[in-house]
Amino acid sequence: MRIAMIGSGYVGLVSGACFSDFGHVVTCVDKIPAKIEALRHGEIPIFEPGLKALVASNAQAGRLSFSTDLKAAVADAEAVFIAVGTPARRGDGHADLSYVYQAAREIALAMTGYTVVVTKSTVPVGTGDEVERIMREARPDADFAVVSNPEFLREGAAIADFKRPDRIVIGTEDARARAVMEELYRPLYLNAAPLLFTSRRTSELTKYAANAFLATKITFINEMADLCEQVGANVQEVARGIGLDNRIGPKFLHAGPGYGGSCFPKDTLALMKTAQEYDAPLRLVETVVAVNDKRKRAMARKVIAACGGSVRGKTIAVLGLTFKPNTDDMREAPSIAIITALQDAGARIRAYDPEGADNARLVLDDVDYASDAYGCIAGAHALAVVTEWDEFRALDLDRVRQALREPVIVDLRNIYRAEDMEALGFTYVSVGRAARDPMPEVVRIAAE
């Protein structure tokens, strides 16, 4: 089938490349000529493992192309995907749908013959209805259907998620549109990927509900981590103990500095706003958002406490800047709030990230960027591990000990074992794992 992918950002580029790898003919469209020219030369604007090779192989095979000409791409397409950004709107937190609606108008004017228009962008409930209204107003004579097909891609594992999905949610009650969507995803039948057909509004809400639930799991285990530190429990063992219950599951139960990225922060906020508009407030989600916002700066206070209560004039080495490993995405990364709070407390920051330094420079000021982990650590008064890149898991800890001015490590991702670090002479602070048993002496004697 012939597909036009409107928007060549993260979702559009990954989806377009994967669809072309299935054998479909895909044209990725973007309004930025420099981006399209770079893509034509094999330059990928984002870091995503395996994406560069996937784009190159399908472009060479003639199944994947890039263009600024929306009209031509849409005219030839049987399915047109809207994969433009829906950032949080400044001032009120609602999703900014201006790019979606602009794309809808342009698509309507360019369509020829029956066309399935698919919203791949994350959009609030009812957006599909408005897209259809805009398109019918622009082209009363057009023959088309508007379908919701939200993406569930994890940055750093997006290609695997697209090709081996847990589920594919498709919102349509139009028989012709359903047949087109089934044909688009037919290559996944071998993987037995379930196609869940729902109403359009149900599909739109499913995306937000999924992200809000995962954000809630993260926030829950982070609050359990705080309690573990106070009572002398181990949050990793608590997480394993509850995660083995198949009603709960082990994923997203890793305590840390809070969630960030392009989805959870803006999607939880947009869901809150939608719920308030419909007079059905989501108190749980509101609390998740509030707790997560506070947690990031609380992690800076953990670093300050490990340094004896003050970081003024001290150099803090920060390993990891992106919101998660295997991406260069700095959107809402916990490192931003942590570093800013440390700077406010008088610290000098030296940082290293395998892929995120260029994007970090756009959002962080007065940071000294190192070219490798050991260069970042050299002479620092303390080391904070903020993002759990694989290369940080196997550092030469003797070398780290010698390089630090003071042997202080604050591990906000729990990538090391406390007993190992203490044996090496580090002052080691982690998340949700008390260094010593704080059980009151009288209680301990009674227990014995």
Order of alpha helices (4+ residues) and beta strands (2+ residues): beta-alpha-beta-alpha-alpha-beta-alpha-beta-alpha-beta-alpha-beta-alpha-beta-alpha-beta-alpha-alpha-alpha-alpha-beta-alpha-beta-alpha-beta-alpha-beta-alpha-alpha-beta-alpha-beta-alpha
